[in-house]
Each structure stands twice: as structure tokens, then as C-alpha cells.
Amino acid sequence: MVGADVASVLLNDCGEVVGFSARPGGSTEPALTALAGTDLRGILDSLSIAPPVSAHTCLSEIAVARTKAEQAAVQAQQAKAEASRAQS
């Protein structure tokens, strides 16, 4: 990121670094340019720097809630089927 002032680190929902936002060097412009995680990975690879990679998949709170809701829907359907069998 030569010639740029790093303005902030971009994090995913799990707090893992996925990129940086930068302002062109010497600029007072409020506009920022984001460096995506894939681009960052390419730069680190070209410099023979191997950052640690997380062994788990990061799920947002929304994804976790959606998964729980889907599981609850399946359980409700199973309970409904069991209730129908019990009534017969």
C-alpha cells in the first residue's frame, strides 16, 4: 500500500480481517478505496507472507438465525406429523 494512508481495517462478521480501506497518499479527500481480501491475499502471496487462515467458516448473526429458524421449522413439521399419527 505504498503511497496510501491506511484508514481502517475491514472486518467480516466474525472479526476477521478481510481487507483495508485506504486514502491516496497526501490526499485530504474523504473518498476511500477498499482493498478486497482476495487482492490482499495476492499481495501477501507475492511477498511470500503466509497469514494464518481460520479453520472455521464465519457465519453472520443473520445466517445463524436463519439456520436456527430452518431447524425449528423442520422440528415443527415433525411434531405436526407425530401429532397427526397420535390422533389416528
C-alpha positions in Angstrom: 0.0 0.0 0.0 2.8 2.3 -0.9 1.7 5.9 -1.3 -1.5 5.4 0.6 -2.6 6.1 4.2 -4.4 3.1 5.7 -7.6 4.5 7.0 -9.2 1.4 8.5 -9.3 -2.4 8.6 -12.3 -4.1 7.0 -13.6 -7.0 9.2 -16.2 -9.6 8.5 -19.0 -10.5 11.0 -16.6 -12.8 12.9 -14.0 -10.0 13.4 -11.6 -11.5 10.8 -9.6 -9.1 8.6 -10.9 -9.2 5.0 -9.3 -6.0 3.6 -8.2 -2.5 4.2 -9.6 0.9 3.2 -7.0 3.4 2.1 -6.8 7.1 1.2 -4.4 8.1 -1.6 -1.2 9.3 -0.1 -1.3 13.0 0.9 -4.9 13.3 -0.1 -7.4 15.0 2.2 -10.3 13.6 0.1 -12.9 11.8 2.2 -13.3 9.1 -0.5 -11.7 5.7 0.3 -10.6 2.8 -1.8 -11.1 -0.7 -0.4 -8.6 -3.4 -0.9 -10.5 -6.7 -1.1 -9.4 -9.7 0.9 -8.6 -11.6 -2.3 -6.4 -8.8 -3.6 -4.7 -8.6 -0.2 -4.1 -12.4 -0.3 -2.4 -12.0 -3.7 -0.2 -9.2 -2.4 0.8 -11.3 0.7 1.4 -14.3 -1.5 3.7 -12.3 -3.8 5.7 -11.2 -0.8 5.9 -14.9 0.5 3.9 -13.9 3.6 1.6 -16.7 4.7 -1.1 -15.3 7.0 -2.9 -17.7 9.3 -6.2 -19.0 7.8 -9.2 -19.7 10.0 -10.3 -23.3 10.2 -13.9 -22.4 10.7 -16.5 -20.8 8.5 -17.6 -17.3 9.6 -21.4 -17.0 9.8 -23.1 -13.8 10.4 -25.8 -13.5 13.1 -28.4 -13.4 10.3 -27.1 -16.7 8.8 -27.1 -18.3 12.3 -30.6 -17.1 13.0 -31.8 -18.3 9.5 -30.3 -21.8 10.2 -32.0 -22.0 13.6 -35.3 -20.9 12.1 -35.0 -23.6 9.4 -34.2 -26.2 12.0 -37.2 -25.1 14.1 -39.4 -25.4 11.0 -38.3 -28.9 10.4 -38.9 -29.8 14.0 -42.3 -28.3 13.9 -43.2 -30.3 10.8 -42.0 -33.5 12.5 -44.1 -32.6 15.6 -47.1 -32.0 13.5 -46.7 -35.4 11.7 -46.3 -37.1 15.1 -49.4 -35.4 16.4 -51.4 -36.5 13.3 -50.2 -40.1 13.8 -51.1 -40.0 17.5 -54.6 -38.7 16.7 -55.2 -41.5 14.2 
